[in-house]
């Protein structure tokens, strides 16, 4: 498929996502919506933990992931 089909589909999905978020935020709070989205993401990626080579992960990598996740969560909360 041409690249512009993916770009148009991405724009359409982003627009629909934004509309759904605005509709949900009328009834629920920002923290509840963010928590629900994070929980769905956790449940979707949890099976991948069985395929991670745990011996290759050190404390520096874990700290990098932790601070990146912290910044991402803060940005997501502020964007809501």
HTML snippet that shows the backbone in 3Dmol.js (N, CA, C, O; Angstrom):
<script src="https://3Dmol.org/build/3Dmol-min.js"></script>
<div id="view" style="width:600px;height:400px;position:relative"></div>
<script>
const pdb = `
ATOM      1  N   UNK A   1       0.833  -1.190   0.000  1.00  0.00           N
ATOM      2  CA  UNK A   1       0.000   0.000   0.000  1.00  0.00           C
ATOM      3  C   UNK A   1       0.871   1.245   0.000  1.00  0.00           C
ATOM      4  O   UNK A   1       1.969   1.242   0.557  1.00  0.00           O
ATOM      5  N   UNK A   2       0.386   2.295  -0.619  1.00  0.00           N
ATOM      6  CA  UNK A   2       1.151   3.554  -0.596  1.00  0.00           C
ATOM      7  C   UNK A   2       1.184   4.158   0.808  1.00  0.00           C
ATOM      8  O   UNK A   2       0.322   3.887   1.644  1.00  0.00           O
ATOM      9  N   UNK A   3       2.198   4.978   1.037  1.00  0.00           N
ATOM     10  CA  UNK A   3       2.401   5.556   2.363  1.00  0.00           C
ATOM     11  C   UNK A   3       1.284   6.494   2.760  1.00  0.00           C
ATOM     12  O   UNK A   3       0.967   6.611   3.944  1.00  0.00           O
ATOM     13  N   UNK A   4       0.673   7.173   1.782  1.00  0.00           N
ATOM     14  CA  UNK A   4      -0.351   8.156   2.132  1.00  0.00           C
ATOM     15  C   UNK A   4      -1.636   7.485   2.623  1.00  0.00           C
ATOM     16  O   UNK A   4      -2.425   8.123   3.321  1.00  0.00           O
ATOM     17  N   UNK A   5      -1.863   6.236   2.284  1.00  0.00           N
ATOM     18  CA  UNK A   5      -3.014   5.516   2.826  1.00  0.00           C
ATOM     19  C   UNK A   5      -2.830   5.319   4.327  1.00  0.00           C
ATOM     20  O   UNK A   5      -3.770   5.491   5.102  1.00  0.00           O
ATOM     21  N   UNK A   6      -1.619   4.959   4.732  1.00  0.00           N
ATOM     22  CA  UNK A   6      -1.335   4.809   6.156  1.00  0.00           C
ATOM     23  C   UNK A   6      -1.436   6.151   6.879  1.00  0.00           C
ATOM     24  O   UNK A   6      -1.925   6.210   8.007  1.00  0.00           O
ATOM     25  N   UNK A   7      -0.982   7.216   6.247  1.00  0.00           N
ATOM     26  CA  UNK A   7      -1.058   8.544   6.866  1.00  0.00           C
ATOM     27  C   UNK A   7      -2.510   8.980   7.049  1.00  0.00           C
ATOM     28  O   UNK A   7      -2.860   9.525   8.096  1.00  0.00           O
ATOM     29  N   UNK A   8      -3.343   8.752   6.065  1.00  0.00           N
ATOM     30  CA  UNK A   8      -4.758   9.130   6.165  1.00  0.00           C
ATOM     31  C   UNK A   8      -5.464   8.265   7.209  1.00  0.00           C
ATOM     32  O   UNK A   8      -6.269   8.767   7.993  1.00  0.00           O
ATOM     33  N   UNK A   9      -5.161   6.970   7.219  1.00  0.00           N
ATOM     34  CA  UNK A   9      -5.766   6.086   8.220  1.00  0.00           C
ATOM     35  C   UNK A   9      -5.329   6.482   9.626  1.00  0.00           C
ATOM     36  O   UNK A   9      -6.137   6.475  10.554  1.00  0.00           O
ATOM     37  N   UNK A  10      -4.061   6.826   9.784  1.00  0.00           N
ATOM     38  CA  UNK A  10      -3.568   7.255  11.089  1.00  0.00           C
ATOM     39  C   UNK A  10      -4.263   8.535  11.542  1.00  0.00           C
ATOM     40  O   UNK A  10      -4.644   8.656  12.707  1.00  0.00           O
ATOM     41  N   UNK A  11      -4.427   9.481  10.638  1.00  0.00           N
ATOM     42  CA  UNK A  11      -5.121  10.734  10.982  1.00  0.00           C
ATOM     43  C   UNK A  11      -6.574  10.464  11.357  1.00  0.00           C
ATOM     44  O   UNK A  11      -7.100  11.072  12.289  1.00  0.00           O
ATOM     45  N   UNK A  12      -7.214   9.567  10.642  1.00  0.00           N
ATOM     46  CA  UNK A  12      -8.614   9.249  10.942  1.00  0.00           C
ATOM     47  C   UNK A  12      -8.729   8.578  12.310  1.00  0.00           C
ATOM     48  O   UNK A  12      -9.601   8.936  13.102  1.00  0.00           O
ATOM     49  N   UNK A  13      -7.857   7.608  12.593  1.00  0.00           N
ATOM     50  CA  UNK A  13      -7.907   6.937  13.887  1.00  0.00           C
ATOM     51  C   UNK A  13      -7.568   7.889  15.032  1.00  0.00           C
ATOM     52  O   UNK A  13      -8.154   7.788  16.110  1.00  0.00           O
ATOM     53  N   UNK A  14      -6.644   8.799  14.814  1.00  0.00           N
ATOM     54  CA  UNK A  14      -6.301   9.780  15.840  1.00  0.00           C
ATOM     55  C   UNK A  14      -7.479  10.703  16.117  1.00  0.00           C
ATOM     56  O   UNK A  14      -7.742  11.041  17.272  1.00  0.00           O
ATOM     57  N   UNK A  15      -8.183  11.112  15.082  1.00  0.00           N
ATOM     58  CA  UNK A  15      -9.355  11.970  15.256  1.00  0.00           C
ATOM     59  C   UNK A  15     -10.462  11.254  16.014  1.00  0.00           C
ATOM     60  O   UNK A  15     -11.077  11.826  16.914  1.00  0.00           O
ATOM     61  N   UNK A  16     -10.713  10.009  15.652  1.00  0.00           N
ATOM     62  CA  UNK A  16     -11.746   9.238  16.342  1.00  0.00           C
ATOM     63  C   UNK A  16     -11.359   9.027  17.803  1.00  0.00           C
ATOM     64  O   UNK A  16     -12.206   9.112  18.692  1.00  0.00           O
ATOM     65  N   UNK A  17     -10.087   8.753  18.047  1.00  0.00           N
ATOM     66  CA  UNK A  17      -9.609   8.574  19.421  1.00  0.00           C
ATOM     67  C   UNK A  17      -9.812   9.849  20.232  1.00  0.00           C
ATOM     68  O   UNK A  17     -10.249   9.790  21.381  1.00  0.00           O
ATOM     69  N   UNK A  18      -9.505  10.978  19.654  1.00  0.00           N
ATOM     70  CA  UNK A  18      -9.678  12.250  20.359  1.00  0.00           C
ATOM     71  C   UNK A  18     -11.148  12.509  20.676  1.00  0.00           C
ATOM     72  O   UNK A  18     -11.471  12.971  21.770  1.00  0.00           O
ATOM     73  N   UNK A  19     -12.031  12.218  19.739  1.00  0.00           N
ATOM     74  CA  UNK A  19     -13.458  12.415  19.987  1.00  0.00           C
ATOM     75  C   UNK A  19     -13.974  11.489  21.083  1.00  0.00           C
ATOM     76  O   UNK A  19     -14.771  11.906  21.923  1.00  0.00           O
ATOM     77  N   UNK A  20     -13.528  10.245  21.078  1.00  0.00           N
ATOM     78  CA  UNK A  20     -13.956   9.304  22.106  1.00  0.00           C
ATOM     79  C   UNK A  20     -13.437   9.740  23.479  1.00  0.00           C
ATOM     80  O   UNK A  20     -14.164   9.667  24.470  1.00  0.00           O
ATOM     81  N   UNK A  21     -12.182  10.193  23.538  1.00  0.00           N
ATOM     82  CA  UNK A  21     -11.633  10.663  24.816  1.00  0.00           C
ATOM     83  C   UNK A  21     -12.416  11.848  25.352  1.00  0.00           C
ATOM     84  O   UNK A  21     -12.691  11.914  26.550  1.00  0.00           O
ATOM     85  N   UNK A  22     -12.779  12.787  24.485  1.00  0.00           N
ATOM     86  CA  UNK A  22     -13.531  13.953  24.945  1.00  0.00           C
ATOM     87  C   UNK A  22     -14.913  13.548  25.460  1.00  0.00           C
ATOM     88  O   UNK A  22     -15.407  14.108  26.439  1.00  0.00           O
ATOM     89  N   UNK A  23     -15.523  12.585  24.802  1.00  0.00           N
ATOM     90  CA  UNK A  23     -16.842  12.126  25.238  1.00  0.00           C
ATOM     91  C   UNK A  23     -16.749  11.397  26.578  1.00  0.00           C
ATOM     92  O   UNK A  23     -17.603  11.580  27.446  1.00  0.00           O
ATOM     93  N   UNK A  24     -15.735  10.588  26.744  1.00  0.00           N
ATOM     94  CA  UNK A  24     -15.567   9.852  28.002  1.00  0.00           C
ATOM     95  C   UNK A  24     -15.220  10.805  29.142  1.00  0.00           C
ATOM     96  O   UNK A  24     -15.678  10.617  30.270  1.00  0.00           O
ATOM     97  N   UNK A  25     -14.417  11.820  28.855  1.00  0.00           N
ATOM     98  CA  UNK A  25     -14.003  12.750  29.909  1.00  0.00           C
ATOM     99  C   UNK A  25     -15.154  13.600  30.427  1.00  0.00           C
ATOM    100  O   UNK A  25     -15.030  14.207  31.491  1.00  0.00           O
ATOM    101  N   UNK A  26     -16.256  13.660  29.715  1.00  0.00           N
ATOM    102  CA  UNK A  26     -17.429  14.358  30.244  1.00  0.00           C
ATOM    103  C   UNK A  26     -18.030  13.603  31.428  1.00  0.00           C
ATOM    104  O   UNK A  26     -18.557  14.205  32.364  1.00  0.00           O
ATOM    105  N   UNK A  27     -17.939  12.270  31.368  1.00  0.00           N
ATOM    106  CA  UNK A  27     -18.567  11.445  32.394  1.00  0.00           C
ATOM    107  C   UNK A  27     -17.574  10.965  33.451  1.00  0.00           C
ATOM    108  O   UNK A  27     -17.944  10.790  34.612  1.00  0.00           O
ATOM    109  N   UNK A  28     -16.339  10.756  33.065  1.00  0.00           N
ATOM    110  CA  UNK A  28     -15.333  10.235  34.000  1.00  0.00           C
ATOM    111  C   UNK A  28     -14.209  11.257  34.131  1.00  0.00           C
ATOM    112  O   UNK A  28     -14.078  12.169  33.315  1.00  0.00           O
ATOM    113  N   UNK A  29     -13.423  11.088  35.149  1.00  0.00           N
ATOM    114  CA  UNK A  29     -12.304  11.984  35.370  1.00  0.00           C
ATOM    115  C   UNK A  29     -11.079  11.558  34.577  1.00  0.00           C
ATOM    116  O   UNK A  29     -11.024  10.464  34.016  1.00  0.00           O
ATOM    117  N   UNK A  30     -10.111  12.445  34.548  1.00  0.00           N
ATOM    118  CA  UNK A  30      -8.879  12.183  33.804  1.00  0.00           C
ATOM    119  C   UNK A  30      -8.113  11.010  34.385  1.00  0.00           C
ATOM    120  O   UNK A  30      -7.583  10.182  33.644  1.00  0.00           O
ATOM    121  N   UNK A  31      -8.053  10.934  35.689  1.00  0.00           N
ATOM    122  CA  UNK A  31      -7.296   9.866  36.324  1.00  0.00           C
ATOM    123  C   UNK A  31      -7.927   8.501  36.064  1.00  0.00           C
ATOM    124  O   UNK A  31      -7.216   7.520  35.848  1.00  0.00           O
ATOM    125  N   UNK A  32      -9.255   8.435  36.084  1.00  0.00           N
ATOM    126  CA  UNK A  32      -9.927   7.165  35.821  1.00  0.00           C
ATOM    127  C   UNK A  32      -9.682   6.704  34.389  1.00  0.00           C
ATOM    128  O   UNK A  32      -9.418   5.524  34.159  1.00  0.00           O
ATOM    129  N   UNK A  33      -9.767   7.618  33.421  1.00  0.00           N
ATOM    130  CA  UNK A  33      -9.541   7.252  32.031  1.00  0.00           C
ATOM    131  C   UNK A  33      -8.096   6.831  31.814  1.00  0.00           C
ATOM    132  O   UNK A  33      -7.838   5.835  31.138  1.00  0.00           O
ATOM    133  N   UNK A  34      -7.167   7.563  32.367  1.00  0.00           N
ATOM    134  CA  UNK A  34      -5.753   7.212  32.222  1.00  0.00           C
ATOM    135  C   UNK A  34      -5.452   5.857  32.858  1.00  0.00           C
ATOM    136  O   UNK A  34      -4.687   5.066  32.307  1.00  0.00           O
ATOM    137  N   UNK A  35      -6.048   5.592  34.006  1.00  0.00           N
ATOM    138  CA  UNK A  35      -5.843   4.306  34.671  1.00  0.00           C
ATOM    139  C   UNK A  35      -6.431   3.162  33.859  1.00  0.00           C
ATOM    140  O   UNK A  35      -5.824   2.095  33.763  1.00  0.00           O
ATOM    141  N   UNK A  36      -7.595   3.369  33.279  1.00  0.00           N
ATOM    142  CA  UNK A  36      -8.219   2.318  32.473  1.00  0.00           C
ATOM    143  C   UNK A  36      -7.388   2.024  31.224  1.00  0.00           C
ATOM    144  O   UNK A  36      -7.220   0.863  30.852  1.00  0.00           O
ATOM    145  N   UNK A  37      -6.872   3.057  30.579  1.00  0.00           N
ATOM    146  CA  UNK A  37      -6.045   2.866  29.396  1.00  0.00           C
ATOM    147  C   UNK A  37      -4.748   2.149  29.764  1.00  0.00           C
ATOM    148  O   UNK A  37      -4.293   1.271  29.030  1.00  0.00           O
ATOM    149  N   UNK A  38      -4.156   2.517  30.887  1.00  0.00           N
ATOM    150  CA  UNK A  38      -2.928   1.858  31.331  1.00  0.00           C
ATOM    151  C   UNK A  38      -3.183   0.392  31.675  1.00  0.00           C
ATOM    152  O   UNK A  38      -2.351  -0.465  31.382  1.00  0.00           O
ATOM    153  N   UNK A  39      -4.312   0.103  32.285  1.00  0.00           N
ATOM    154  CA  UNK A  39      -4.637  -1.279  32.637  1.00  0.00           C
ATOM    155  C   UNK A  39      -4.825  -2.132  31.383  1.00  0.00           C
ATOM    156  O   UNK A  39      -4.353  -3.267  31.328  1.00  0.00           O
ATOM    157  N   UNK A  40      -5.504  -1.595  30.390  1.00  0.00           N
ATOM    158  CA  UNK A  40      -5.683  -2.326  29.132  1.00  0.00           C
ATOM    159  C   UNK A  40      -4.327  -2.560  28.466  1.00  0.00           C
ATOM    160  O   UNK A  40      -4.077  -3.643  27.938  1.00  0.00           O
ATOM    161  N   UNK A  41      -3.458  -1.561  28.487  1.00  0.00           N
ATOM    162  CA  UNK A  41      -2.114  -1.728  27.939  1.00  0.00           C
ATOM    163  C   UNK A  41      -1.315  -2.778  28.682  1.00  0.00           C
ATOM    164  O   UNK A  41      -0.589  -3.560  28.069  1.00  0.00           O
ATOM    165  N   UNK A  42      -1.445  -2.800  30.002  1.00  0.00           N
ATOM    166  CA  UNK A  42      -0.758  -3.813  30.811  1.00  0.00           C
ATOM    167  C   UNK A  42      -1.245  -5.211  30.463  1.00  0.00           C
ATOM    168  O   UNK A  42      -0.439  -6.124  30.280  1.00  0.00           O
ATOM    169  N   UNK A  43      -2.555  -5.382  30.370  1.00  0.00           N
ATOM    170  CA  UNK A  43      -3.110  -6.699  30.064  1.00  0.00           C
ATOM    171  C   UNK A  43      -2.737  -7.152  28.653  1.00  0.00           C
ATOM    172  O   UNK A  43      -2.569  -8.345  28.404  1.00  0.00           O
ATOM    173  N   UNK A  44      -2.610  -6.195  27.735  1.00  0.00           N
ATOM    174  CA  UNK A  44      -2.252  -6.554  26.367  1.00  0.00           C
ATOM    175  C   UNK A  44      -0.788  -6.955  26.242  1.00  0.00           C
ATOM    176  O   UNK A  44      -0.449  -7.802  25.415  1.00  0.00           O
ATOM    177  N   UNK A  45       0.078  -6.363  27.046  1.00  0.00           N
ATOM    178  CA  UNK A  45       1.514  -6.641  26.924  1.00  0.00           C
ATOM    179  C   UNK A  45       2.048  -7.631  27.953  1.00  0.00           C
ATOM    180  O   UNK A  45       3.202  -8.049  27.855  1.00  0.00           O
ATOM    181  N   UNK A  46       1.252  -8.009  28.921  1.00  0.00           N
ATOM    182  CA  UNK A  46       1.708  -8.936  29.955  1.00  0.00           C
ATOM    183  C   UNK A  46       2.197 -10.281  29.398  1.00  0.00           C
ATOM    184  O   UNK A  46       3.196 -10.799  29.897  1.00  0.00           O
ATOM    185  N   UNK A  47       1.545 -10.864  28.398  1.00  0.00           N
ATOM    186  CA  UNK A  47       2.067 -12.131  27.859  1.00  0.00           C
ATOM    187  C   UNK A  47       3.461 -12.012  27.242  1.00  0.00           C
ATOM    188  O   UNK A  47       4.157 -13.020  27.117  1.00  0.00           O
ATOM    189  N   UNK A  48       3.877 -10.831  26.861  1.00  0.00           N
ATOM    190  CA  UNK A  48       5.205 -10.654  26.278  1.00  0.00           C
ATOM    191  C   UNK A  48       6.316 -10.815  27.312  1.00  0.00           C
ATOM    192  O   UNK A  48       7.476 -11.002  26.943  1.00  0.00           O
ATOM    193  N   UNK A  49       5.984 -10.746  28.579  1.00  0.00           N
ATOM    194  CA  UNK A  49       6.994 -10.886  29.635  1.00  0.00           C
ATOM    195  C   UNK A  49       7.632 -12.275  29.636  1.00  0.00           C
ATOM    196  O   UNK A  49       8.739 -12.453  30.145  1.00  0.00           O
ATOM    197  N   UNK A  50       6.938 -13.250  29.069  1.00  0.00           N
ATOM    198  CA  UNK A  50       7.487 -14.600  29.025  1.00  0.00           C
ATOM    199  C   UNK A  50       8.587 -14.747  27.980  1.00  0.00           C
ATOM    200  O   UNK A  50       9.327 -15.730  27.994  1.00  0.00           O
ATOM    201  N   UNK A  51       8.701 -13.777  27.072  1.00  0.00           N
ATOM    202  CA  UNK A  51       9.685 -13.858  25.997  1.00  0.00           C
ATOM    203  C   UNK A  51      10.872 -12.919  26.199  1.00  0.00           C
ATOM    204  O   UNK A  51      11.717 -12.800  25.311  1.00  0.00           O
ATOM    205  N   UNK A  52      10.951 -12.255  27.343  1.00  0.00           N
ATOM    206  CA  UNK A  52      12.025 -11.309  27.622  1.00  0.00           C
ATOM    207  C   UNK A  52      13.240 -12.054  28.173  1.00  0.00           C
ATOM    208  O   UNK A  52      13.107 -12.849  29.103  1.00  0.00           O
ATOM    209  N   UNK A  53      14.431 -11.803  27.603  1.00  0.00           N
ATOM    210  CA  UNK A  53      15.634 -12.408  28.191  1.00  0.00           C
ATOM    211  C   UNK A  53      16.053 -11.607  29.430  1.00  0.00           C
ATOM    212  O   UNK A  53      16.764 -10.610  29.313  1.00  0.00           O
ATOM    213  N   UNK A  54      15.619 -12.036  30.597  1.00  0.00           N
ATOM    214  CA  UNK A  54      15.803 -11.277  31.831  1.00  0.00           C
ATOM    215  C   UNK A  54      17.268 -11.163  32.234  1.00  0.00           C
ATOM    216  O   UNK A  54      17.611 -10.274  33.013  1.00  0.00           O
ATOM    217  N   UNK A  55      18.129 -12.018  31.740  1.00  0.00           N
ATOM    218  CA  UNK A  55      19.538 -11.950  32.124  1.00  0.00           C
ATOM    219  C   UNK A  55      20.246 -10.761  31.488  1.00  0.00           C
ATOM    220  O   UNK A  55      21.294 -10.344  31.981  1.00  0.00           O
ATOM    221  N   UNK A  56      19.708 -10.207  30.416  1.00  0.00           N
ATOM    222  CA  UNK A  56      20.350  -9.090  29.735  1.00  0.00           C
ATOM    223  C   UNK A  56      19.934  -7.728  30.258  1.00  0.00           C
ATOM    224  O   UNK A  56      20.375  -6.709  29.725  1.00  0.00           O
ATOM    225  N   UNK A  57      19.101  -7.681  31.284  1.00  0.00           N
ATOM    226  CA  UNK A  57      18.604  -6.410  31.806  1.00  0.00           C
ATOM    227  C   UNK A  57      19.368  -6.069  33.077  1.00  0.00           C
ATOM    228  O   UNK A  57      19.428  -6.868  34.012  1.00  0.00           O
ATOM    229  N   UNK A  58      19.954  -4.866  33.101  1.00  0.00           N
ATOM    230  CA  UNK A  58      20.677  -4.431  34.302  1.00  0.00           C
ATOM    231  C   UNK A  58      19.932  -3.267  34.955  1.00  0.00           C
ATOM    232  O   UNK A  58      18.888  -2.841  34.460  1.00  0.00           O
ATOM    233  N   UNK A  59      20.458  -2.760  36.051  1.00  0.00           N
ATOM    234  CA  UNK A  59      19.772  -1.704  36.808  1.00  0.00           C
ATOM    235  C   UNK A  59      19.715  -0.397  36.021  1.00  0.00           C
ATOM    236  O   UNK A  59      18.753   0.360  36.155  1.00  0.00           O
ATOM    237  N   UNK A  60      20.724  -0.122  35.206  1.00  0.00           N
ATOM    238  CA  UNK A  60      20.708   1.096  34.398  1.00  0.00           C
ATOM    239  C   UNK A  60      19.572   1.091  33.386  1.00  0.00           C
ATOM    240  O   UNK A  60      18.919   2.111  33.168  1.00  0.00           O
ATOM    241  N   UNK A  61      19.344  -0.050  32.777  1.00  0.00           N
ATOM    242  CA  UNK A  61      18.253  -0.177  31.822  1.00  0.00           C
ATOM    243  C   UNK A  61      16.907  -0.008  32.513  1.00  0.00           C
ATOM    244  O   UNK A  61      16.014   0.658  31.990  1.00  0.00           O
ATOM    245  N   UNK A  62      16.766  -0.608  33.677  1.00  0.00           N
ATOM    246  CA  UNK A  62      15.515  -0.478  34.417  1.00  0.00           C
ATOM    247  C   UNK A  62      15.256   0.965  34.853  1.00  0.00           C
ATOM    248  O   UNK A  62      14.119   1.434  34.794  1.00  0.00           O
ATOM    249  N   UNK A  63      16.295   1.666  35.286  1.00  0.00           N
ATOM    250  CA  UNK A  63      16.126   3.076  35.665  1.00  0.00           C
ATOM    251  C   UNK A  63      15.754   3.940  34.464  1.00  0.00           C
ATOM    252  O   UNK A  63      14.927   4.846  34.574  1.00  0.00           O
ATOM    253  N   UNK A  64      16.369   3.656  33.323  1.00  0.00           N
ATOM    254  CA  UNK A  64      16.048   4.382  32.103  1.00  0.00           C
ATOM    255  C   UNK A  64      14.581   4.173  31.721  1.00  0.00           C
ATOM    256  O   UNK A  64      13.887   5.127  31.369  1.00  0.00           O
ATOM    257  N   UNK A  65      14.114   2.931  31.790  1.00  0.00           N
ATOM    258  CA  UNK A  65      12.716   2.628  31.488  1.00  0.00           C
ATOM    259  C   UNK A  65      11.790   3.285  32.505  1.00  0.00           C
ATOM    260  O   UNK A  65      10.734   3.802  32.140  1.00  0.00           O
ATOM    261  N   UNK A  66      12.184   3.269  33.789  1.00  0.00           N
ATOM    262  CA  UNK A  66      11.354   3.863  34.830  1.00  0.00           C
ATOM    263  C   UNK A  66      11.170   5.359  34.614  1.00  0.00           C
ATOM    264  O   UNK A  66      10.048   5.862  34.664  1.00  0.00           O
ATOM    265  N   UNK A  67      12.279   6.077  34.372  1.00  0.00           N
ATOM    266  CA  UNK A  67      12.164   7.525  34.190  1.00  0.00           C
ATOM    267  C   UNK A  67      11.473   7.885  32.884  1.00  0.00           C
ATOM    268  O   UNK A  67      10.757   8.884  32.818  1.00  0.00           O
ATOM    269  N   UNK A  68      11.675   7.095  31.861  1.00  0.00           N
ATOM    270  CA  UNK A  68      10.953   7.325  30.609  1.00  0.00           C
ATOM    271  C   UNK A  68       9.461   7.126  30.774  1.00  0.00           C
ATOM    272  O   UNK A  68       8.660   7.889  30.235  1.00  0.00           O
ATOM    273  N   UNK A  69       9.091   6.102  31.518  1.00  0.00           N
ATOM    274  CA  UNK A  69       7.680   5.839  31.789  1.00  0.00           C
ATOM    275  C   UNK A  69       7.081   6.937  32.658  1.00  0.00           C
ATOM    276  O   UNK A  69       5.941   7.351  32.446  1.00  0.00           O
ATOM    277  N   UNK A  70       7.843   7.403  33.627  1.00  0.00           N
ATOM    278  CA  UNK A  70       7.382   8.481  34.501  1.00  0.00           C
ATOM    279  C   UNK A  70       7.114   9.759  33.696  1.00  0.00           C
ATOM    280  O   UNK A  70       6.085  10.409  33.878  1.00  0.00           O
ATOM    281  N   UNK A  71       8.033  10.108  32.819  1.00  0.00           N
ATOM    282  CA  UNK A  71       7.831  11.286  31.974  1.00  0.00           C
ATOM    283  C   UNK A  71       6.656  11.101  31.020  1.00  0.00           C
ATOM    284  O   UNK A  71       5.889  12.035  30.786  1.00  0.00           O
ATOM    285  N   UNK A  72       6.517   9.905  30.473  1.00  0.00           N
ATOM    286  CA  UNK A  72       5.392   9.624  29.576  1.00  0.00           C
ATOM    287  C   UNK A  72       4.059   9.714  30.291  1.00  0.00           C
ATOM    288  O   UNK A  72       3.094  10.242  29.737  1.00  0.00           O
ATOM    289  N   UNK A  73       3.990   9.202  31.525  1.00  0.00           N
ATOM    290  CA  UNK A  73       2.752   9.272  32.290  1.00  0.00           C
ATOM    291  C   UNK A  73       2.396  10.708  32.648  1.00  0.00           C
ATOM    292  O   UNK A  73       1.228  11.094  32.597  1.00  0.00           O
ATOM    293  N   UNK A  74       3.393  11.491  33.007  1.00  0.00           N
ATOM    294  CA  UNK A  74       3.150  12.896  33.319  1.00  0.00           C
ATOM    295  C   UNK A  74       2.669  13.655  32.077  1.00  0.00           C
ATOM    296  O   UNK A  74       1.742  14.461  32.157  1.00  0.00           O
ATOM    297  N   UNK A  75       3.300  13.393  30.938  1.00  0.00           N
ATOM    298  CA  UNK A  75       2.879  14.052  29.704  1.00  0.00           C
ATOM    299  C   UNK A  75       1.453  13.652  29.329  1.00  0.00           C
ATOM    300  O   UNK A  75       0.666  14.489  28.888  1.00  0.00           O
ATOM    301  N   UNK A  76       1.127  12.384  29.501  1.00  0.00           N
ATOM    302  CA  UNK A  76      -0.219  11.913  29.169  1.00  0.00           C
ATOM    303  C   UNK A  76      -1.252  12.550  30.090  1.00  0.00           C
ATOM    304  O   UNK A  76      -2.331  12.939  29.643  1.00  0.00           O
ATOM    305  N   UNK A  77      -0.925  12.657  31.367  1.00  0.00           N
ATOM    306  CA  UNK A  77      -1.843  13.272  32.315  1.00  0.00           C
ATOM    307  C   UNK A  77      -2.061  14.746  31.989  1.00  0.00           C
ATOM    308  O   UNK A  77      -3.186  15.239  32.063  1.00  0.00           O
ATOM    309  N   UNK A  78      -0.992  15.448  31.630  1.00  0.00           N
ATOM    310  CA  UNK A  78      -1.126  16.863  31.287  1.00  0.00           C
ATOM    311  C   UNK A  78      -1.856  17.059  29.954  1.00  0.00           C
ATOM    312  O   UNK A  78      -2.533  18.068  29.762  1.00  0.00           O
ATOM    313  N   UNK A  79      -1.719  16.099  29.037  1.00  0.00           N
ATOM    314  CA  UNK A  79      -2.408  16.206  27.749  1.00  0.00           C
ATOM    315  C   UNK A  79      -3.912  15.966  27.901  1.00  0.00           C
ATOM    316  O   UNK A  79      -4.712  16.463  27.108  1.00  0.00           O
ATOM    317  N   UNK A  80      -4.279  15.213  28.906  1.00  0.00           N
ATOM    318  CA  UNK A  80      -5.696  14.943  29.128  1.00  0.00           C
ATOM    319  C   UNK A  80      -6.379  16.200  29.634  1.00  0.00           C
ATOM    320  O   UNK A  80      -7.584  16.189  29.886  1.00  0.00           O
TER     321      UNK A  80
END
`;
const viewer = $3Dmol.createViewer("view");
viewer.addModel(pdb, "pdb");
viewer.setStyle({}, {cartoon: {color: "spectrum"}});
viewer.zoomTo();
viewer.render();
</script>
